[in-house]
Amino acid sequence: MGRVAYVNGRYVPHDHAQVHIEDRGYQFADGVYEVVPVVDGVLVDEEPHLDRLGYSLGELRIAWPVRRQVLRLILREMMARNGLERGIIYFQVTRGVAPRDHKFPAKAKSSLVITTKRLKPPSAAILENGVAVSSQPDIRWERCDIKSLSLLPNILAKQAAHEAGAFEAWLVDEAGAVTEGSSTNAWIVTHSGEIVTYPKGQGILGGITRQSLLQLAATRNLRLVERSFTLDEAKAAAEAFLTSSSAFVLPVTRIDGEVVGGGKPGPVTRQLREIYVANVDAQIRAAK
Ligand code: PMP
C-alpha cells in the first residue's frame, strides 16, 4: 500500500501531494501543527493534542479548517489508508492561500495537511544506555507555548547538537536556565528525589507527554517540581531525561560530553517510562 497524504479535503498519493505556492505556511510559516503518537493503531492522548491545536489556533486567530469531530474522523481514515499501526500522525493548519501580504487575508480559508509516518520504538540499546544532549543557546521568540510551524531556531539547535554527536539539543536561555529540548521537554531528578522540569508558560511548549507524565506521577506520590534548573545543576543531577510524543520518556546520560547519573538510566527515569507506557497500554485497551 502506497503512502497517502491528506491535503485540503483530498486523499492523495504522498509523492504527489502539493499545496499552493502562496500558502501562508509556505511563505510565512503562518500556521501551527500537531504530532500525535500512534500505538497499536490507537491515537495516544488524542484529546489533549486536539485541545492544544485549538489553543495554538486561537492564539494566532486561525480558524479550525474543519470541525474537531471531522478532524477526528479524518485522522482515523488516514491511519486506515496508511495501515499505520505504530508511529506518528502529523497535521498542520495554516492561515490558507492568499496573495503575499503580512496582514491577515480577509478571505483565506485555513489549509489542512496531514501525513503519517511509521516509527519503531526506541532500541533496547538506547533505553539501556540513554542518549546524549548538547547545550545550545535558546534564541527563540517569546511565544514558545504556541506550536508554530516556525521552527528555524529549533532546527539550527538540533543540527548543532547532531554535529556535536548528540541526540538532542538542550536550550539554555539568557538567565542560564535549561528551558526544553529542540523538540522535547527536558527534566532532571535531583539527589533528594525531586523530579524537576521548567514551568509551563510562554517560555516552553507545553508538551502533552510532559503534561501526562506530571498527571500520572502526581497520583503516585512522586515529588514533582515545576521550576527552572541550570545546565550545571543538570550535569550534577542524579538523573536526567527527556519526553516527547515520539520518544515517550528517554534517559539522558551525557550532557555536553559529561556523564550524568553514572552514565546509566536511573531508577526514577525507568519508573516514569514504565508508568507512561502502562498508561499508553491502558488507552489501547480502552479503545479496543
Ligand atoms: N518542546 C518542543 C519545542 C517540541 O517541539 C515538542 C514536540 N512537539 C515537545 C516539547 C514535546 O511535546 P509533546 O510531548 O507534545 O510531543
Residues whose N, C-alpha, C, O or C-beta is under 5 A from the ligand:
A	BS01	PMP	E180 G181 S182 S183 T184 N185 L205 G206 G207 I208 T209 R210 T243 S244 S245
